[in-house]
Amino acid sequence: MSSQINLQRRRFLGVAAVTMAAAEFGLASSAAAQSQAGVPAVKAGSHTSFASLKQVEAGVLNVGYAEAGPANGPAVLLLHGWPYDIYSFVDVAPVLADAGYRVLIPYLRGYGATEFLSADTPRNGQQAAIASDIIAFMDALKIERAIIGGYDWGGRTADILAAVWPERCKALVAVSGYLIGSQEANRKPLSPQAELSWWYQFYFATERGREGYEANRHDFAKLIWKLASPQWNFDDATFDRSAKAFENPDHVAITIHNYRWRLGLVDGERQYDELEKKLAAFPVITVPTITMEGDANGAPHPEPSAYARKFTGRYEHRTITGGIGHNLPQEAPQAFAQAILDVDRF
């Protein structure tokens, strides 16, 4: 879920700072502030499958991914979070494809059809490794530049690509804003209420937690879905379709390493040390950006005013109303697709 550093920052922002940020950066308070150039109406749950599922060797992985739209269209890369999968974008992809975009939605390492090429590769879930996977994916498909959108782990990864490789990112749509973190920042304790919201991270820090997630990953993920999106009335078929992605043989190892790495309980790979140093400095994002938040997000997430100054290019924030939770692209596909189209016009 969202990085702890953002939760900590929000405690230090006073009312005056919030007001200044809103005025200076034009933070929108609701979906009503969105562009008037609307996309065709699309209802959540309208689509249940992708027309095309493919595989490509990229870096240390054989990546499974969905693709939609013309092969020669401008690229849009959409990145899912935990514990979700590519079906978060099943209603978004057709809208963008019909608008002429080439839409690419990869399973992250440890999910679905994405597999490691070697049994000897560390099952590493640190943020730098996941971001490097996406650069390798773009290279494998010869995509020089793309609009990148994501939420949760995918939002953090999208932020990293935009911050460190801005030449590869035409524009950014990031749910919950700026999610780049660091082990050093995560060492600092939060308020008791904020720590409570990270209960699963502490659970995963124990061997009991690892065994529990291994044995109960289906029910565990379903619980997270309900807590993170308390007003999203998804049905069993919708959940079960995505839950298949958690049967990946590396899913538990990647998940556990990701959350333990954040707390400094496990090490990363030395090859990512330089990248992590850059990320620990919390680099600004210069590419055109729209950040988004659901008005009923039950997962840990920062306030928009806490991260507005991290975006120094053309920037807009949108809060999507109507009981929208953590999995914003799947719960509000029309609003997310609209943001992709709009940011491309920035």
Solvent accessible surface area in square Angstrom, and as a share of the most:
residue,aa,sasa,rsa
1,M,2,0.01
2,S,0,0.00
3,S,3,0.02
4,Q,8,0.03
5,I,16,0.08
6,N,1,0.00
7,L,10,0.05
8,Q,20,0.09
9,R,55,0.20
10,R,90,0.33
11,R,109,0.40
12,F,154,0.64
13,L,64,0.32
14,G,43,0.41
15,V,127,0.73
16,A,71,0.55
17,A,37,0.29
18,V,60,0.35
19,T,83,0.48
20,M,119,0.53
21,A,4,0.03
22,A,40,0.31
23,A,83,0.65
24,E,111,0.50
25,F,42,0.18
26,G,50,0.48
27,L,36,0.18
28,A,13,0.10
29,S,100,0.64
30,S,31,0.20
31,A,32,0.25
32,A,91,0.70
33,A,56,0.43
34,Q,26,0.11
35,S,44,0.29
36,Q,166,0.74
37,A,53,0.41
38,G,58,0.56
39,V,11,0.06
40,P,99,0.62
41,A,96,0.75
42,V,20,0.12
43,K,161,0.68
44,A,40,0.31
45,G,55,0.53
46,S,63,0.41
47,H,65,0.29
48,T,91,0.53
49,S,76,0.49
50,F,24,0.10
51,A,114,0.88
52,S,33,0.21
53,L,102,0.51
54,K,86,0.36
55,Q,91,0.41
56,V,29,0.16
57,E,112,0.50
58,A,4,0.03
59,G,58,0.56
60,V,56,0.32
61,L,3,0.01
62,N,42,0.21
63,V,5,0.03
64,G,1,0.01
65,Y,11,0.04
66,A,0,0.00
67,E,14,0.06
68,A,23,0.18
69,G,36,0.34
70,P,54,0.34
71,A,80,0.62
72,N,142,0.73
73,G,14,0.14
74,P,70,0.44
75,A,13,0.10
76,V,0,0.00
77,L,1,0.01
78,L,0,0.00
79,L,0,0.00
80,H,0,0.00
81,G,0,0.00
82,W,0,0.00
83,P,0,0.00
84,Y,1,0.00
85,D,1,0.00
86,I,0,0.00
87,Y,24,0.09
88,S,1,0.01
89,F,0,0.00
90,V,3,0.02
91,D,2,0.01
92,V,0,0.00
93,A,1,0.01
94,P,38,0.24
95,V,15,0.08
96,L,0,0.00
97,A,19,0.15
98,D,130,0.67
99,A,55,0.43
100,G,29,0.28
101,Y,18,0.07
102,R,42,0.15
103,V,0,0.00
104,L,1,0.00
105,I,1,0.01
106,P,1,0.01
107,Y,25,0.10
108,L,4,0.02
109,R,4,0.01
110,G,1,0.01
111,Y,0,0.00
112,G,22,0.21
113,A,44,0.34
114,T,1,0.01
115,E,96,0.43
116,F,22,0.09
117,L,85,0.43
118,S,46,0.30
119,A,96,0.75
120,D,132,0.68
121,T,24,0.14
122,P,68,0.43
123,R,61,0.22
124,N,2,0.01
125,G,0,0.00
126,Q,4,0.02
127,Q,12,0.05
128,A,0,0.00
129,A,0,0.00
130,I,4,0.02
131,A,0,0.00
132,S,30,0.19
133,D,13,0.07
134,I,5,0.02
135,I,22,0.11
136,A,22,0.17
137,F,1,0.00
138,M,0,0.00
139,D,77,0.40
140,A,36,0.28
141,L,28,0.14
142,K,172,0.73
143,I,12,0.06
144,E,130,0.58
145,R,129,0.47
146,A,3,0.02
147,I,1,0.01
148,I,0,0.00
149,G,0,0.00
150,G,0,0.00
151,Y,0,0.00
152,D,0,0.00
153,W,3,0.01
154,G,0,0.00
155,G,0,0.00
156,R,14,0.05
157,T,4,0.02
158,A,0,0.00
159,D,0,0.00
160,I,0,0.00
161,L,0,0.00
162,A,1,0.00
163,A,17,0.13
164,V,31,0.18
165,W,55,0.19
166,P,52,0.33
167,E,105,0.47
168,R,32,0.12
169,C,1,0.00
170,K,71,0.30
171,A,1,0.01
172,L,0,0.00
173,V,0,0.00
174,A,0,0.00
175,V,1,0.01
176,S,1,0.00
177,G,0,0.00
178,Y,0,0.00
179,L,0,0.00
180,I,0,0.00
181,G,5,0.05
182,S,7,0.04
183,Q,42,0.19
184,E,104,0.47
185,A,8,0.06
186,N,11,0.05
187,R,145,0.53
188,K,102,0.43
189,P,103,0.64
190,L,14,0.07
191,S,36,0.23
192,P,118,0.74
193,Q,132,0.59
194,A,18,0.14
195,E,45,0.20
196,L,115,0.57
197,S,40,0.26
198,W,0,0.00
199,W,89,0.31
200,Y,5,0.02
201,Q,1,0.00
202,F,87,0.36
203,Y,65,0.25
204,F,0,0.00
205,A,32,0.25
206,T,63,0.36
207,E,92,0.41
208,R,189,0.69
209,G,0,0.00
210,R,80,0.29
211,E,92,0.41
212,G,12,0.11
213,Y,0,0.00
214,E,77,0.34
215,A,81,0.63
216,N,77,0.40
217,R,46,0.17
218,H,79,0.35
219,D,95,0.49
220,F,19,0.08
221,A,0,0.00
222,K,42,0.18
223,L,79,0.39
224,I,4,0.02
225,W,1,0.00
226,K,109,0.46
227,L,86,0.43
228,A,3,0.02
229,S,1,0.01
230,P,84,0.53
231,Q,116,0.52
232,W,39,0.14
233,N,146,0.75
234,F,32,0.13
235,D,85,0.44
236,D,86,0.45
237,A,72,0.56
238,T,24,0.14
239,F,0,0.00
240,D,59,0.31
241,R,45,0.16
242,S,1,0.01
243,A,8,0.06
244,K,139,0.59
245,A,3,0.03
246,F,1,0.00
247,E,125,0.56
248,N,6,0.03
249,P,114,0.72
250,D,18,0.09
251,H,0,0.00
252,V,7,0.04
253,A,46,0.36
254,I,0,0.00
255,T,0,0.00
256,I,8,0.04
257,H,32,0.14
258,N,7,0.03
259,Y,1,0.00
260,R,42,0.15
261,W,14,0.05
262,R,13,0.05
263,L,37,0.19
264,G,35,0.33
265,L,101,0.50
266,V,46,0.27
267,D,90,0.46
268,G,15,0.14
269,E,31,0.14
270,R,147,0.54
271,Q,130,0.58
272,Y,21,0.08
273,D,49,0.25
274,E,113,0.51
275,L,20,0.10
276,E,25,0.11
277,K,131,0.55
278,K,118,0.50
279,L,0,0.00
280,A,44,0.34
281,A,79,0.61
282,F,34,0.14
283,P,36,0.23
284,V,68,0.39
285,I,0,0.00
286,T,76,0.44
287,V,12,0.07
288,P,38,0.24
289,T,0,0.00
290,I,0,0.00
291,T,0,0.00
292,M,0,0.00
293,E,10,0.04
294,G,4,0.04
295,D,72,0.37
296,A,15,0.11
297,N,15,0.08
298,G,43,0.41
299,A,8,0.06
300,P,10,0.06
301,H,36,0.16
302,P,0,0.00
303,E,72,0.32
304,P,25,0.15
305,S,17,0.11
306,A,15,0.12
307,Y,1,0.00
308,A,0,0.00
309,R,125,0.46
310,K,36,0.15
311,F,1,0.00
312,T,81,0.47
313,G,28,0.27
314,R,150,0.55
315,Y,24,0.09
316,E,36,0.16
317,H,2,0.01
318,R,3,0.01
319,T,28,0.16
320,I,8,0.04
321,T,70,0.41
322,G,71,0.68
323,G,10,0.10
324,I,21,0.11
325,G,1,0.01
326,H,1,0.00
327,N,0,0.00
328,L,0,0.00
329,P,0,0.00
330,Q,9,0.04
331,E,16,0.07
332,A,13,0.10
333,P,3,0.02
334,Q,68,0.30
335,A,15,0.11
336,F,0,0.00
337,A,0,0.00
338,Q,9,0.04
339,A,0,0.00
340,I,0,0.00
341,L,16,0.08
342,D,6,0.03
343,V,2,0.01
344,D,34,0.18
345,R,141,0.51
346,F,56,0.23
